[in-house]
Amino acid sequence: MFKYELKSRSEESRARTGEITTSRGIIQTPIFMPVGTLATVKSVSPEELKEAGAQIILGNTYHLYLRPGCDVIEQFSGVHAFMNWDRPILTDSGGFQVFSLAKLSKLSEEGYAFQSHIDGSRHLLTPEKSVEIQHCLGSDIIMCLDQCLHFPAERSEAESALQLTTRWAKRCHDFHQKSDNPGTLFGIVQGGMFNDLRRQSLDAIAEIGFQGYAIGGLSVGEPKDMMLEVADCTIPLLPAHAPRYVMGVGTPEDLVALVAMGADMFDCVMPTRNARNGQLFTQHGAINICNARFKYDMEPVDTQCACYTCRQYSRAYLRHLYMARELLAYRLNTLHNLHYYLHLMEDVREAIEQDRFEAFKKDFYDKRIK
């Protein structure tokens, strides 16, 4: 059922719109995917996600494997029924979480041997096991297991990780091909901050053959200009006939810049995590709702926003909730930030379709408070 169709291109940049067809619905690209690590986007319901404009969400293999576990999810025939979400789900392979969260982990050719950050139990996450778990979850888009790198990483480290990621990608591909699982497998391009290694990785991953391609290993602590430079070098080399996914990025400014380079798909915890920390995104940039200047402010977060939060509540009330640590603060802030991200992508798609993306991009940046 998976199909990608290119719909329109900008005449002034590499920005493009497309349509991904899955068995659980159509995804219009460019698209932002809210992060639902543990089969929930924190503090909001699936119904509220739909109202905000979410077409697809992201779940995580590592977390769902450890809790609640495949034995529970299998009772529901997949995570969609378990969490009452009937639209597509993309699952990350779990490699980054092992790399960053596990109490103890050891990397080998076989995979990641690690101890759970929850109870210390020992596990081995191989490429085949990662895909098998994602099959159990019923993921619509499945990510290959890759080797994650810290920043900065030496060239020799990046080259070694690239080669291991390639071998693992082949194992993921072969395991998935032997199954009758309807999910779609995406390959991941690595290579650290070295453009020639990125090209080498892409050639190797493309030779295996996937229906979508992702860029991993960005936004891991490198300077912003370095991230954008590597992305600008890599994105146009990704196959044009397939979706292009930049993993784990980023700010609204990042998303607009990456769309201009030809990227199609994004995920990031920023809109939800920052909402819980009181940072709200607006057409003029981010604001911190705890700021004293909002104590008597009767305006909505963003006067141009049509989200539930902005239609019903003032900055003063949102500040009060946040300062009092009321649970409603997290829900209302999250609804606003998700609406902002999702409708930014909607505006981006419209601008590309009408071939005025460059004017849109200029206006977007001009509005940001310097």
N, C-alpha and C positions, 0 to 999 in steps of 0.2 A: 504493500500500500504506500510505501514511502516514495515521494517524488519531489524534486525541487525544480521550480520553473522560474526563470528570470523574467521579471515583468517590465522593468524600466531602468534606464541608466541616466545619470546626470551627464549633460554635455560638457560641464565645466570641471568635473572631478570624477573620481572613481566610484562615487556613491551609487548605489543601486537598490532597487526593491525586488522582492521575490515572493514566492509562495511555496511553502513546504506543506505537502499533503501527507497526513498520517491517518491511521485507522481511527484515531480519536479526534480528528479535527484538522482544520487548516490553520497554519501559522503564517501570518503576514510578516515579512521581514523588511527592514531591520527590526529586531525585537529584543526587548529586555526580559529576562527570565527571573522572577522573584525566587529567592533561595528558601526552600522548605526542607532544610537539612534532615530533620527528624519527622518527616511526613506531616509537617505543619510549617506554614510561614508564621513566624512568631507573632502572637497576639491578634491575628485576624483569621476569619473563617474562610473556607472555600467560596462561599457565596459572596463574601465581601471582595475576595480576589477577582472574581468574575466581574463584579460591578466596577471595580477599578480598571478593568481592561486586560487582565492577565490571560494570555493565550496558552502559555506553557509555564510550568514551574520546574525547579531543579530540586532533586533529592540527593542523598549521599549514601553510597554503598557501605562505607565503613561504619557510619553511625547506625544505619538501619540493620546491618548485619549483627552488630553487638546488642542493639536494643531497638525494637522488641525481638528481633531475630526472625530468620526465614521460617521457622516452624510456626510462628504466629501469623506472619503475612500469607503463608501458603493457605491458611484456613479461609482467607478472603480472596484467594486466587489472584493476589497482587496488591500492590500498595494503593492503586486507584480506589478500589472498593473499601479498603481499610480506612482511608482518610476522606472518602466521599468526594473525590475529584475525578471528573469524567473527561477532562481534557488531557493533552499530552504531558508527559513527564520525561525529563532528561535526568539521568543519574551520573554523577561524577564517579570515577572508578574507586575512590577511597585512598589512592596513593598519597595525595597531599595530606590527608588527615593522619595517616600512619606516620608520615614524615614530621608532622608538626605537633601531634597530640599524644601519640603512644608513649607510655612510660619508658619502655625500652624497645628498640627496633634494630634489626640487623638485615642489611641488604645483601642478597646473593643473586646468582643467575636464576634461581628457582623463584624468587619473589621477596616479599617483605615478611620476615618473622618478627612478631611484635607482641607486646603485652598490652592488654586493654587498659585504657585510661580510666575505665569504670571500676573494674574489679581485679585487674592484674592477671586475668586469665591469658593463656598463651594461644596464639593463632599464627597461621601462615597464609598470607594473601598472595596467591600466584596470579598470573594473568588469566588463567583458566577459571580460577575460583572467583575472581572479580567479575568476569562475564557471567558465570553461573549464578552468582548472587543477584546480578542485575536481571537475569532471566526470571529468577524467582520473584523479584519485585514487579515484573511486568513492565519494565521501562520501555518507553517508545523510542528513545534515543539512548544508546549505551556507549560509554566512553572506554577506550582501551586503558589498561594500566600502564602508567609511565613512571620514569624515575624523576623525582622532583629534585631541584637544585637549590641550595641556599645562594644568597647574593652577599658579597661577590664570589664568583667561582672561577677558578683558573681554567684556562682553555683546555688543558688535559682532562679536567673533571667534566667539563661540558661535552667534550668529545666522547668520553667514556659513557656518560649518561645518554647521549644521543644514540650510541650503538646499542646499549641495553634496551632503551625505549623501542628501537626498531625491532629487535628480536622479540620483545614482548608483544609488540603490535602484531607480528606475524602469528604468534601463538594465540592471541585473542581472536584474530581473524579466522584461523583454522578451527578453533573450538566453536566459534559462533556459526561458521558455515556448516559444521556437522550437525548442528541442532536444527529443530524445526521452529525455533523461536522467531516471532514476527518482528522483534525489535530491530532497529537500524544501528549499526556500529560505526562510530566516528573514530578516525585516527587523530593522533596528537603530534604536532611538530614541536620539537625541543631544539636545543642548541645554545642555551644561555644567551649572553649578550653579544654573540659573535655572528654577524650576518652571513658569513660564508658557511658556518655550521648550520644555521637555519635553512639555508638553501640545500645543503647536503641532506639534512633530516627530511625536508619536504620531498626531495626526489625519492628517497628510500620509502617513505610512507605512501606516497602516491603510487609507487610501483606495486605495493601490496594491493592497493585498490580499496577505497572506502567510499561510502555515499555522502560523507561529510567530513570536513577537516577543521581541526581546532589548533589554536596557538596556545601552548601552555608555557609556564615559566615566566610570565610577565607580571608586573605589579607585585614583586616579591621583595621590595625594598630598594630597587634601583631608582636613580633620579628620573623624574618625569620625562625629561627630554630624551634620555636613553631609551625608555620604554617606547616612546612614540617613534623614535628612529628605527628601532628593531621592528616594530609593527609595520611601519611604512615600507620597509624593505621586504617583509615577509608576506603581508596580506595580498599584494597583487600577484604573487607567484602561486597562490593557492588555486586549485582548479576552479575555473569560472562556472562549471556546470554543477557545482555542489555548494551547499551552505558553508560559510566561513565563520567560525566561532572563535571569539577572543575570550579566553577563560579568566574569570576573576577580576574583571575591569568594568567599571570604575566610577569615577565622578561623572556628572552630566557633561562637563567639558571634555572629558576623555571620550565619552560615547560619541559626541558630535564629531570630534576629530577622527575617530576610528571609522565612523560611517563614511566620512569623506575619503578614506583610504580604501573602502570597498568591503568593510566588515558587515556581517549580517546578524550575528547573535552575540548576546552579552549576558553575563550574570555577575552579581556582586552582592555582598551582604550590606553594603553601605546604606541603602535607603531604609532598611529595617533596623540595623544596628545603630545607626546615627539617630534614628527616631527615638530609640530607647534612651539615648544620651542627650536628647533635647535639641538636636540639630535638624532643622527643617529646610527643605530645598524650595526655592522660589525662582521666578523669572529673573530676579536681580542677584541671585546667588544664595548661599546658605545663610540662615540666621540661627542664633542660639536663643531658644525661647525662654531660657532662664534669665536673660538679660533684663536688668531693672527697667530699661526704657519701655518694656512691654507691659508693665504692671497695670497701666490704665488704658491700654491700647484696645479700642473697640473694633478695629479692622480685623478681617480674616488674615490668615497666614499670607495668602497671596490673593490680591483682588481679582486676578484673572483666572483663578483656579475654580473649577466646578466640582471638586471632590466633596464628599459628605462632610468632612471636617470644616472646610472653608465655607460651605453653605450654612452651617449651623452654629459655629463657635468662633469666638474672638481670640485674638492673641492673649489678651488679659486672662481669659478663662484657661487657655492652654498652659499659660505660665503658672497659674495657680495650681492646676492639677499636677504639673511637673514638680514644682517646688514642694508640694505636699506628698509627692511620691504615690499619688493615686494611680491605680491600675488603668483607669480610663485614659490617662495621659499616653501610655504606650500604644494603646489601640488607635486613638485619634491621630497621634503623630505618625504612626506607621501607615494608616490609611492615606494620609496626605502624601507622604513621601513616595509610596508605591504609585499612587495616581500620578504624581508629578513625573516619575520615570517612565511609566507606561504611556502617558500622553505626550511626553517629549518624543518618544519613538513614533507615535501616531502622527505628530506634526512633521517629523523628519520624513516619514514615508510620503505624506502629502506633498511636501516641498519637492522631493525627488520626482514624483509622478508628474508634477506641474513644471518640472525643469527650472526651479528657482531655488535649488538647494544652496548655492553659494550666497545668494542674498539672505536666505534664512540663517545660514551659519554666521554671516557678518552681524545680522541683527541680534542673534543669540548672544554672541560674545560682547557686542556693544552694550547690551543691557546689564551685563554683570557689573556689580559694584567693584570698582578698582580698589 
